[in-house]
């Protein structure tokens, strides 16, 4: 990419929608220089008592090409790339523990569950691995392929149990031992891990399936697609088949990513990231189980490519090279953008996050990211209590900027043009192409 600065114009939603998340340009909110004795960086929405501190503790580059997938479990982080290698890194220092390679092509998706690791490959199969992570003794032993080689098993309906195109995403139902695989062939297949059988195949969407997640509390399955929709599926009681219960179609833009955030009791928030740069969210009604649209989060300039929800935080990675950190207020639909992590030199393709510290007043997270710049970065994040809690404990007021996201009227939007300087690491020709009509394309299809 060309290393030069340039200016561009960006369309944003109407300034009349003050309840949306609108953020000033970097130049309009200068931050104080960090202390020379500390690597921590303040939140860009800095107050006398900042809510979030962050710093990048590692930036690693291996000649593996693009990293397509990241998963974290059992004190390890796994990365899969177009080189066909899966690398294992120790948390949190990211010392490399080992590497194994499949002869089946690039690793598009990774899912870790306990000692099991699932990897999807270019040959449209999933490999299931047993991971041993004892000190100084990392091993990965392949258990099986999905589908099995020369498998004789068929669906009850007699259909083929092999995907016809790239497997782009996976999710696991812990209680039932079911693996869900979503593909560019527009289908979702359901695998029973106990006997490596494909027990259902769902013709789910009209275009590429980009993400699948499972609500572990009730077993509901969520899928999203380049056809612009998010769909909710539920298993038929006593059977292996699945039925469509609801379609959430809010905007025509391709939907690239999903994340689910439990909100006890009996509720949760569903987030979807799309190619128009917006993150829509839905709240599950406690009594009916219906998902109601709560609004959208605005801030990214281009496509939202990945989402991770942990505790009450949401991390979003974008084609605009940044990662945004959002926090939802307890018991409400209030969301705030707490930080913008801006260190990648290309679109952010995938994210993973783990809880590192949980104390009365501070929570700590480790966030792992990778992008088209072929680097793997590790971020340490500390989150302080919300201002209202600080007010109760300190008995004085700290002004804190919060934005409420409410249901919106999408029948009309006035466009407001703003000008700002962009990061010099993006190619001007690439941005020009995006602005001339490529906004709804996904560079990874």
Phi and psi in degrees as a GROMACS rama.xvg file:
@    title "Ramachandran Plot"
@    xaxis  label "Phi"
@    yaxis  label "Psi"
@TYPE xy
-70.9259  132.732  UNK-2
-96.2293  81.3581  UNK-3
-152.407  158.512  UNK-4
-89.9681  154.805  UNK-5
-157.686  169.937  UNK-6
-117.886  151.813  UNK-7
-148.449  168.874  UNK-8
-111.296  143.117  UNK-9
-129.955  137.824  UNK-10
-82.6656  139.629  UNK-11
-133.917  166.645  UNK-12
-68.6046  164.212  UNK-13
-54.8695  139.175  UNK-14
-68.6449  -11.4079  UNK-15
-72.4592  -20.2663  UNK-16
-84.8221  72.0453  UNK-17
-70.5596  -13.9754  UNK-18
-81.1581  -7.86173  UNK-19
-81.7925  164.438  UNK-20
-84.7493  94.423  UNK-21
-107.974  131.983  UNK-22
-121.515  144.195  UNK-23
-71.8658  160.608  UNK-24
-68.8544  162.621  UNK-25
-58.9758  -36.9844  UNK-26
-70.5716  -20.6273  UNK-27
-84.6485  -13.0099  UNK-28
-130.205  75.4437  UNK-29
-65.6786  140.451  UNK-30
-97.8778  148.952  UNK-31
-66.5273  148.976  UNK-32
-63.0016  142.025  UNK-33
-67.0815  154.656  UNK-34
-63.7484  136.289  UNK-35
-64.9972  -15.193  UNK-36
-93.726  -2.88615  UNK-37
-136.03  137.386  UNK-38
-84.7086  -6.78101  UNK-39
-70.0162  143.385  UNK-40
-113.711  138.248  UNK-41
-74.9617  156.901  UNK-42
-58.9645  144.928  UNK-43
-64.2094  -24.2251  UNK-44
-95.0696  62.0959  UNK-45
-77.2781  140.37  UNK-46
-126.579  172.987  UNK-47
-56.1795  -23.8675  UNK-48
-129.671  83.8291  UNK-49
-62.1017  146.524  UNK-50
-88.6767  -17.7983  UNK-51
-144.057  137.242  UNK-52
-123.075  144.935  UNK-53
-151.338  153.621  UNK-54
-156.675  154.187  UNK-55
-86.1769  116.484  UNK-56
-95.0009  -12.4396  UNK-57
-158.971  143.544  UNK-58
-137.666  109.463  UNK-59
-114.881  142.894  UNK-60
-132.157  124.28  UNK-61
-123.132  153.116  UNK-62
-83.5147  58.4283  UNK-63
-106.722  2.01792  UNK-64
78.3962  -154.408  UNK-65
-70.0575  134.491  UNK-66
-88.9034  117.442  UNK-67
-91.1445  -23.2551  UNK-68
-152.886  147.908  UNK-69
-137.276  141.147  UNK-70
-145.136  147.193  UNK-71
-128.422  135.884  UNK-72
-170.41  148.948  UNK-73
54.6465  38.7758  UNK-74
75.6209  8.8239  UNK-75
-123.398  155.709  UNK-76
-123.028  133.404  UNK-77
-114.355  138.692  UNK-78
-125.4  137.983  UNK-79
-119.146  140.246  UNK-80
-136.187  178.879  UNK-81
-74.6301  -5.02318  UNK-82
-83.1183  -2.02201  UNK-83
76.8656  1.95221  UNK-84
-90.9762  145.337  UNK-85
-115.391  120.668  UNK-86
-106.759  144.807  UNK-87
-114.328  131.671  UNK-88
-123.673  143.791  UNK-89
-83.8827  136.844  UNK-90
-85.5694  144.781  UNK-91
-97.7199  -4.42894  UNK-92
-79.7613  -9.12586  UNK-93
58.779  39.9219  UNK-94
-72.258  132.249  UNK-95
-71.4864  126.452  UNK-96
-96.3411  -26.304  UNK-97
174.486  175.275  UNK-98
-152.693  137.218  UNK-99
-136.79  153.502  UNK-100
-130.493  138.53  UNK-101
-101.828  149.911  UNK-102
-86.3205  10.392  UNK-103
-102.918  14.3882  UNK-104
97.5814  -175.336  UNK-105
-53.7381  149.775  UNK-106
-100.335  100.719  UNK-107
-81.045  -31.8748  UNK-108
-143.317  145.717  UNK-109
-133.276  140.536  UNK-110
-139.138  128.04  UNK-111
-112.464  135.22  UNK-112
-145.682  107.191  UNK-113
60.7472  -126.626  UNK-114
-91.3338  4.13863  UNK-115
-100.098  141.292  UNK-116
-127.872  129.14  UNK-117
-108.737  131.709  UNK-118
-130.772  136.291  UNK-119
-106.019  145.71  UNK-120
-130.418  173.912  UNK-121
-64.6074  -23.764  UNK-122
-80.8165  8.20559  UNK-123
69.4592  27.8732  UNK-124
-120.577  161.94  UNK-125
-110.658  135.54  UNK-126
-103.034  138.196  UNK-127
-110.809  124.533  UNK-128
-119.255  146.9  UNK-129
-100.105  126.261  UNK-130
-106.234  127.899  UNK-131
-110.444  120.383  UNK-132
-122.956  36.7516  UNK-133
-65.3089  155.047  UNK-134
-51.5942  127.894  UNK-135
59.9611  19.6356  UNK-136
-145.165  65.4522  UNK-137
-83.5545  131.904  UNK-138
-141.417  146.627  UNK-139
-128.913  116.847  UNK-140
-114.533  124.262  UNK-141
-73.3849  129.875  UNK-142
-94.076  -44.2342  UNK-143
-166.172  170.233  UNK-144
-109.171  149.923  UNK-145
-122.855  114.607  UNK-146
-73.0023  164.036  UNK-147
-63.4537  152.322  UNK-148
-61.4776  131.797  UNK-149
53.3985  37.7015  UNK-150
-64.6837  138.808  UNK-151
-96.8934  -4.74262  UNK-152
-76.4417  141.362  UNK-153
-126.353  166.905  UNK-154
-69.0967  162.73  UNK-155
-54.7677  -30.7991  UNK-156
-85.282  -5.21488  UNK-157
89.9072  8.28674  UNK-158
-77.1342  171.073  UNK-159
-77.3999  139.624  UNK-160
-100.374  18.8957  UNK-161
-118.107  135.905  UNK-162
-64.9739  150.152  UNK-163
-99.1425  -3.07109  UNK-164
-149.228  -178.532  UNK-165
-53.201  134.529  UNK-166
-83.7758  111.571  UNK-167
-94.1438  -19.7373  UNK-168
-159.522  157.808  UNK-169
-144.324  154.196  UNK-170
-148.67  155.045  UNK-171
-129.166  130.239  UNK-172
-90.183  107.341  UNK-173
-62.9573  -45.1446  UNK-174
-68.2132  -37.2958  UNK-175
-95.9906  -10.9006  UNK-176
66.8694  37.5602  UNK-177
-111.154  133.506  UNK-178
-104.619  128.896  UNK-179
-106.119  129.575  UNK-180
-120.158  127.969  UNK-181
-106.978  145.337  UNK-182
-136.289  160.966  UNK-183
-69.3247  -8.40848  UNK-184
-81.4859  7.4098  UNK-185
79.5317  8.43699  UNK-186
-116.331  158.697  UNK-187
-117.507  130.367  UNK-188
-112.807  147.132  UNK-189
-117.205  124.36  UNK-190
-116.765  130.346  UNK-191
-89.522  113.764  UNK-192
-70.3148  -29.2689  UNK-193
-58.7753  -33.9911  UNK-194
-128.956  13.1186  UNK-195
58.5971  32.8566  UNK-196
-99.0124  142.004  UNK-197
-85.5894  116.213  UNK-198
-104.798  -8.60863  UNK-199
-162.217  149.82  UNK-200
-133.724  123.882  UNK-201
-112.674  121.315  UNK-202
-77.9657  88.422  UNK-203
-88.3295  -38.2126  UNK-204
-140.124  173.877  UNK-205
-97.8231  2.47508  UNK-206
-153.379  -174.538  UNK-207
-50.1965  136.985  UNK-208
-91.6098  125.423  UNK-209
-106.618  -21.9637  UNK-210
-157.854  150.12  UNK-211
-142.517  135.025  UNK-212
-135.719  157.491  UNK-213
-122.421  133.771  UNK-214
-82.5405  108.761  UNK-215
-67.8042  -17.8416  UNK-216
-74.8282  -36.675  UNK-217
-128.677  -0.0534053  UNK-218
81.028  2.20465  UNK-219
-64.972  144.313  UNK-220
-114.848  135.087  UNK-221
-118.64  133.699  UNK-222
-128.637  151.111  UNK-223
-136.342  159.261  UNK-224
-148.213  164.062  UNK-225
-69.0774  -7.95638  UNK-226
-77.5994  -1.14437  UNK-227
91.8424  5.58037  UNK-228
-115.428  156.943  UNK-229
-118.886  131.95  UNK-230
-123.778  148.168  UNK-231
-115.173  129.313  UNK-232
-122.882  149.35  UNK-233
-137.777  142.343  UNK-234
-67.6593  140.421  UNK-235
-71.1152  131.341  UNK-236
-55.5521  126.854  UNK-237
77.5468  4.66402  UNK-238
-128.806  174.3  UNK-239
-94.9804  -15.1511  UNK-240
-76.4581  161.547  UNK-241
-123.827  149.106  UNK-242
-125.369  146.947  UNK-243
-76.8127  126.12  UNK-244
-106.958  -23.9869  UNK-245
-164.76  143.054  UNK-246
-117.504  124.596  UNK-247
-105.348  98.4853  UNK-248
-119.459  107.074  UNK-249
-112.183  -36.8238  UNK-250
-138.307  155.713  UNK-251
-76.9576  -10.128  UNK-252
-67.6269  145.314  UNK-253
-55.3861  140.46  UNK-254
-102.694  121.306  UNK-255
-102.552  -22.2959  UNK-256
-150.267  151.654  UNK-257
-134.912  152.768  UNK-258
-151.873  147.844  UNK-259
-125.426  135.699  UNK-260
-125.303  109.082  UNK-261
-60.8243  145.65  UNK-262
-136.851  82.3252  UNK-263
-59.0524  150.771  UNK-264
-93.1619  141.86  UNK-265
62.1936  28.4811  UNK-266
-140.281  171.409  UNK-267
-167.553  167.453  UNK-268
-116.273  134.575  UNK-269
-110.512  129.458  UNK-270
-116.292  142.259  UNK-271
-133.553  134.77  UNK-272
-108.246  131.917  UNK-273
-123.71  173.545  UNK-274
-74.9213  -8.84182  UNK-275
-87.5265  3.27105  UNK-276
90.187  1.75811  UNK-277
-101.122  152.878  UNK-278
-116.208  108.758  UNK-279
-86.7754  151.052  UNK-280
-140.117  150.96  UNK-281
-127.66  144.612  UNK-282
-111.691  133.947  UNK-283
-81.8378  128.219  UNK-284
-69.2381  135.458  UNK-285
-65.4303  -37.1624  UNK-286
-87.0632  -51.9096  UNK-287
-85.1342  -24.2396  UNK-288
80.9537  3.60767  UNK-289
-77.0026  148.239  UNK-290
-101.574  119.281  UNK-291
-104.706  134.946  UNK-292
-67.5856  126.329  UNK-293
-101.554  -14.6784  UNK-294
138.786  -162.878  UNK-295
-144.456  156.813  UNK-296
-104.711  127.45  UNK-297
-115.153  139.039  UNK-298
172.48  -40.3012  UNK-299
-71.5259  144.71  UNK-300
-83.8013  -34.7526  UNK-301
-127.193  -163.152  UNK-302
-52.8536  138.934  UNK-303
-87.796  119.7  UNK-304
-103.965  -21.9418  UNK-305
-154.526  149.815  UNK-306
-139.016  143.423  UNK-307
-139.072  129.608  UNK-308
-112.381  132.348  UNK-309
-148.175  131.13  UNK-310
53.8485  -127.27  UNK-311
-104.827  17.8388  UNK-312
-104.117  149.032  UNK-313
-127.246  128.277  UNK-314
-108.004  131.609  UNK-315
-126.56  129.76  UNK-316
-108.633  143.123  UNK-317
-134.697  161.652  UNK-318
-65.1045  -16.492  UNK-319
-80.6088  7.65006  UNK-320
81.4092  1.84599  UNK-321
-109.213  160.802  UNK-322
-118.568  128.084  UNK-323
-107.93  143.768  UNK-324
-112.814  119.794  UNK-325
-114.46  146.255  UNK-326
-126.703  134.127  UNK-327
-97.3837  133.906  UNK-328
-74.3297  141.286  UNK-329
-55.738  126.987  UNK-330
73.4305  18.1803  UNK-331
-151.02  -179.709  UNK-332
-100.765  13.7819  UNK-333
-67.6274  130.127  UNK-334
-128.33  146.487  UNK-335
-134.489  144.676  UNK-336
-86.8923  115.212  UNK-337
-91.3527  -27.3353  UNK-338
-161.854  155.333  UNK-339
-123.246  113.06  UNK-340
-91.6788  115.589  UNK-341
-126.526  84.5109  UNK-342
-137.988  -12.679  UNK-343
-77.9217  155.535  UNK-344
-109.025  21.3912  UNK-345
-168.659  173.19  UNK-346
-51.9997  139.409  UNK-347
-87.0457  113.459  UNK-348
-88.788  -38.1903  UNK-349
-150.076  155.167  UNK-350
-138.619  153.875  UNK-351
-147.542  155.026  UNK-352
-147.188  145.375  UNK-353
-134.816  152.185  UNK-354
-81.9163  126.026  UNK-355
-104.795  -43.183  UNK-356
-132.333  133.334  UNK-357
-133.926  101.182  UNK-358
-120.566  179.98  UNK-359
-63.3507  -42.7227  UNK-360
-111.785  -13.8721  UNK-361
-134.048  138.845  UNK-362
-120.483  138.581  UNK-363
-119.635  140.816  UNK-364
-131.239  150.863  UNK-365
-110.609  127.017  UNK-366
-120.173  133.56  UNK-367
-116.652  134.602  UNK-368
-140.228  152.938  UNK-369
-147.927  157.368  UNK-370
-148.548  -171.318  UNK-371
-71.5216  -6.62877  UNK-372
-78.3015  0.957058  UNK-373
65.0894  26.4264  UNK-374
-113.303  154.71  UNK-375
-119.469  118.585  UNK-376
-117.051  149.415  UNK-377
-123.533  129.712  UNK-378
-118.845  136.87  UNK-379
-106.717  129.245  UNK-380
-127.405  133.29  UNK-381
-117.127  130.02  UNK-382
-114.296  124.193  UNK-383
-90.435  166.697  UNK-384
-62.2222  152.425  UNK-385
-58.2659  153.752  UNK-386
-55.5917  -36.5254  UNK-387
-65.9998  -31.6908  UNK-388
-71.9089  -35.9021  UNK-389
-65.2244  -36.2847  UNK-390
-63.0876  -40.8475  UNK-391
-64.6529  -39.6975  UNK-392
-82.1348  -32.3841  UNK-393
-98.594  -13.0488  UNK-394
60.7811  32.4991  UNK-395
-149.86  161.621  UNK-396
-94.8407  133.49  UNK-397
-115.931  126.393  UNK-398
-71.542  130.393  UNK-399
-136.744  130.437  UNK-400
-84.1232  115.421  UNK-401
-122.197  150.874  UNK-402
-125.41  132.652  UNK-403
-94.402  133.48  UNK-404
-108.215  120.588  UNK-405
-123.629  166.995  UNK-406
-56.3513  142.893  UNK-407
-122.772  156.987  UNK-408
-92.3185  117.458  UNK-409
-99.7038  13.2243  UNK-410
-73.8677  -24.7811  UNK-411
-154.476  147.815  UNK-412
-142.985  123.249  UNK-413
-80.0292  145.36  UNK-414
-101.959  133.875  UNK-415
-117.054  122.667  UNK-416
-94.1859  126.063  UNK-417
-123.477  152.247  UNK-418
-119.164  137.543  UNK-419
-157.232  162.534  UNK-420
-85.0553  137.333  UNK-421
-99.939  168.446  UNK-422
-60.5804  136.161  UNK-423
-71.577  -7.84439  UNK-424
-81.8481  -11.1065  UNK-425
-86.5197  139.676  UNK-426
-71.6473  127.271  UNK-427
-58.0619  -37.4638  UNK-428
-66.8719  -35.2214  UNK-429
-65.8554  -44.1258  UNK-430
-65.1705  -40.9204  UNK-431
-60.5558  -41.1682  UNK-432
-62.6015  -41.9333  UNK-433
-60.5016  -43.1736  UNK-434
-73.2177  -19.4127  UNK-435
-89.4073  10.2848  UNK-436
129.433  6.81503  UNK-437
-94.7454  14.2481  UNK-438
-63.8483  -27.3499  UNK-439
-98.6943  17.0423  UNK-440
-100.588  147.815  UNK-441
-106.466  118.806  UNK-442
-69.3319  -3.92801  UNK-443
-105.574  1.21574  UNK-444
